């Protein structure tokens, strides 16, 4: 029982760290709120809230940084599967099968959130987020936000940027109805 508690603490620490790495405007929940999952009986429902809010916060953060990819759910799908399977594990007779599947989904969710958290570990350059000065950019007087270069942005060694797809829109509007940047 003690080993399970320690593992759960490390899991919740990962969720808290992922939220902490998001800008406060991107967060839908404060990082300290994930620890409510440790409260008996409350934690059963609160883990659903954790999964939803962490996914929303990561989505907001990736959109702000312009790293969002269409179709990415930021761990929501596998996290929801983990929660439902663990809840179904209390069913007599077949509950152990649901519990085993829930354990696999829990590990996959943990790895997914840790990887997404690692991607946003470095603060977004050019904003008020970074409190420390970076020596590698000291010679650069340009304060505009930088975006990460995409591999598909350059065509066959040509240095001219190609026109980017507007895949960061999740709405159903036609391209001519969308606002121009």
N, C-alpha and C positions, 0 to 999 in steps of 0.2 A: 504494500500500500504506500509506503514511504517512497519507494522507487518511482511509482506512478505519479506521485505528487511532484517529485523533483523534475521528472520529464515534462509534466504539464506546465511547470513554472518556466522551463526553458522554452517551451512552445509559446506561451503567452509573452515571454520576453521578446521573442522574434516578432510577434504581432505588434507589440508596443514599440519596438525599434523601427519597424516599417512605418508606423504612424508618425513617430518622432522625426523621421527623415523627410516627411512631407511638409511642405510649407503650411503654416497655420491656416491660410485661406483655402487650401486644398483639402484640409481634414474635415471629415464629417463627424469625428469623435476624437476626444483628447486621448493621448497615448495611455494615460493612467486608468482609463475606463475599462481597458481589456481585463484588468485584474478582478473585475466583478464576477468573472467566470469561475473564480475559486470559491465563491459562496455556495454552500450546498443548496440544492434545488433551484436556486436562482441561476446558477451556472448552466443548467440544462437549456434554459431559454436564452440566456445571455450569449452563448456561443453562436447562436444564429445571428444575433445583432453584431457580434464581432466580425463574422464572415462578411456580412453585408456592408458594414461601415468601412472595413479595411479595403474591400474591393472598390467602393466608391471613392475613397480617399486616394488610392493608387491611380484610379482612372483620372481623377481630377489633376493629380500631379503630373502624370504622363501627358495629358492634354496641354497643360500649361507649358511644359517643356517642349511641346511639339514632337513628342516621341510616340504618340498614340498610334496604334495600328488597328485597322478595322478588324473586327472579329475577336479581339483580345478581351477576355472577361476578367483578367486580373485576379484569378483564383476563385471567383464567385461560384462557378459551376462545380468544381471539385470540392470546394468548401461546403457548399450546400449538400452535396452528396454525402460527404463525411458526417455532417450533422444529422441528416435523416437516417443514415444507416446506423449510427450510434444510438439514436433514439429507438430505432426498430430492433436493436439488439436486446431489448427487455422482453420481447415476445417469447413466450415459452416454446421449447422444442427447436425452432428454427432460428432463434435469436443469436446463437453462436456463429452461424453463417453470416448474418448481417453484421455482427461485431467484427468478424475477420475482414469482411469487405470494407467496413468502416475504418478499421485500422490501416488498411492499405491506402484508402482515400485520405486519411489524416496525414500520413507520411508524405503523400504526393502534394497535398495542400501546403504542408510545412515547407517543403523544398521549393515550391512555386513562390510562396511569399518571401522566403529568404533570398531567392534569386532576383525577384523584383525589387526588394529592398536594397540589395547590393547594387543594382543598376542606378538607383537614385541616391546612392551614398554620398557622392560628391555634390555639393550645392550647385544650384543653377547659377552660372556665371552672368554677371551684369545686373544683378538684382540686389535687393537689400538683404538677401538670405545669407550670403557668405560674410561671416564676421571676421574671418582671417584673411590676410592678404596672401595672394599667390605670387611667388617670386617669378614664375615662368611667364607671367603676363605683365610684369612691371614696365617693359619697354613699349607696351601697347597702350595708346591713349584713347582708344576706341572703347566707349562704355556701353555700346549696344549689346543686347543679349545675343549669345552665340547659340547656334543649334548644332547638333551632332550631324556630321556629314553622313549621308546615306550612300551605300555602295551603288545603288542603281541611279545615282544622280549624274554620273558622268558616262558618256557613251564612247566605247572603244578608244580610249586614250585621248579623246577630245577634251580639252579643258573647259569647253563651254558648258554651263549647266543646262540640263534639259528641263523642259517644262514639267513641274511636279504635278502629280495627280492630286486632286482634292479629296483624298480618302479620309481626311479627318472629320468629315461631316457624316453624322449618323442619321441624318434625316432623309426623308423621301422626296425632297424637292428636286426639281430638274436643275441641271447645271446653270441654266440661264436665269433661274429664280434665286439663286444663292447670292449673297452679298459678296462683292469683290473685296479683296484684301488690299 
